[in-house]
Amino acid sequence: MASDPGRVLIFDTTLRDGEQSPGASLNLEEKLAIAHQLTRLRVDIIEAGFPFASAGDFNAVQRIADAVGTPEGPVVCGLARATRGDIKACAEAVAPAARRRIHTFIATSDIHLEHKLRKSRPEVVEIAAEMVAYARSLVDDVEFSCEDAGRSDPDYLYEVIEAAIGAGATTINIPDTVGYTTPAEFGALIAGIDRHVPNISQAVISVHGHNDLGLAVANFLEAVKNGARQLECTINGIGERAGNASLEELVMALHVRRSYFNPFLGRSAGSTQPLTGVRTEEIAKTSRMVSNLTGMAVQPNKAIVGANAFAHESGIHQDGVLKNRLTYEIIDARTIGLTDTRLSLGKLSGRSAFRARLEELGYSLERGDLDDAFARFKELADRKREITDRDLEAIMSDQAQQSEALYTLKLVQVSTGTNLQPTATVTLISADGAELTEAAIGTGPVDAVCQALNSLARVPNELVEFSVKSVTEGIDAMGEVTIRLRHQGVLYSGHAADTDIVVAAAQAFVNALNRLLQGSERPPLHPQMAPLSVGDIPLADRPRV
């Protein structure tokens, strides 16, 4: 039997694999905010990034390790290909954490060996063992992944895993890299590993999977039944292509159906001991934070965290819920922290009360940032009768995007109406303090604003998405705008909220432009992206763990 930690470990890869969603790149302040919230959520491991990718990624992983890697906090993990350069950079980046992990990987399927690595099976076994041993010489906690395990020959997979554990791997990850397997197949794969790898008792079996066929969560639950004790997932299921297995769905499935899963963990069906260490009351808040900061909206009918997850329109359902919520609800909304908290804060409220509420929501600000956020809160309180937690989250989302801004929005003014040509005037302040003003016309006020901003930035781009939604209810609600720009085939997103949606659109466009300008200066490198050869291992194709 594989090593059993006594419960199911939750390995969150929102900051690594989740960030690879097109247009979902995060700046340092945003990553730190999410890392702090993941710590409040009590995930077991945070995969903070891919340190070898760039100086920015290295710095982000190091800062996260320093900020949340306390002895009581999560394990902080970095990703590394099976090369010395990657592994060394990863070890240095996670070094500030009290509990640190290196996660290294190499492909094991014949199609990858033949067409990507151009290596024989024995050569890959040797590389895996050598690189795991090197990682283990730097840290005590090493995770090894067999890339494309779902399409690998099981007997060869057993051989590679045995060699990796023999070299010091403490966790063995089995990825369904292309989201191809079905629950029965994936469960059988995990069961086979548990049964046929001689030294599997020395390692925890982990699973990682993509949702290309909509089966990632189902595959993971089947894996738990067959011995997997670590689940690699992301908030809201974000990630490359169709995304990853969704953390909130996995955690709540194990919570709600605990009596079903208990026996697979050697417990009595009636045991009330939690199957994960996640604090479920933080789920809704974490989902909103990730959605706000990545600009990736959660679909209304998304399980657990969608806007309609606890809504009832059918008359029969409404009648049943009014009599007893359990008639049509299997989860108490309060279990995931879904409340309609309204603050007794207003324009006369003090900074201390404002800061205390932000800390309750998971935000910790330095004095300068707190002053800026408080000023924004006061401005909003002058325009809005009631302030909600959602309003505060929108303010903090905007705040996080300003830390690395090349341009800041000073003024936006529009003229529009029936039989009028929509016209916009905008003023930006550049990083060196210069004021830049431009006017433009458009098909509507938002288009005019975007035309003016593009004239100032002078970087060719294509607007591929403009969306607006209400943060809360009411005529004075803040409108949250998400904009995505495409430049040289790469998507860059920006988002902002304001009671005036034209102002929100302008700010969102500026945020997207800032990311575009920074991204074109320092193109991000992820395991899935740019070619890199180290030694005699060609990695020009796109390895996807």
ABEGO torsion letter per residue (X at the ends): XBBBAGBBBBBBAAAAAAAABBGABBBAAAAAAAAAAAAAAGBABBBAEBAAABAAAAAAAAAAAAAAABAABBBBBBBBBBBAAAAAAAAAAAAABABBBBBBBBBABAAAAAAAAGBBAAAAAAAAAAAAAAAAAABABBBBBBBGAAABBAAAAAAAAAAAAAAGBABBBBBBAAGABBAAAAAAAAAAAAAABAAAAABBBBBBBBAAAGAAAAAAAAAAAAGBABBBBBBGGBEBEAEBBBAAAAAAAAAAAAAAAAAAAGBBAABABBABABBAAAAAAAAAAAAAAAGBBBBAABBGABAAAABBABAAAAAAAAABAAAABABBAAAAGBBBBBBABBAABBAAAAAAAAAAAGBBBBAAAAAAAAAAAAAAAAABABBBAAAAAAAAAAAAAAAABABBBABBBBBBEBGBBBBBBBBBBBAAGBBBBBBBBBABAAAAAAAAAAAAAGBBBBBABBBBBBABBEAABBBBBBBBBBBGGBBBBBBBBBABAAAAAAAAAAAAAAAAAAAAABBBBBAABBBBBBEABBAABBBBX
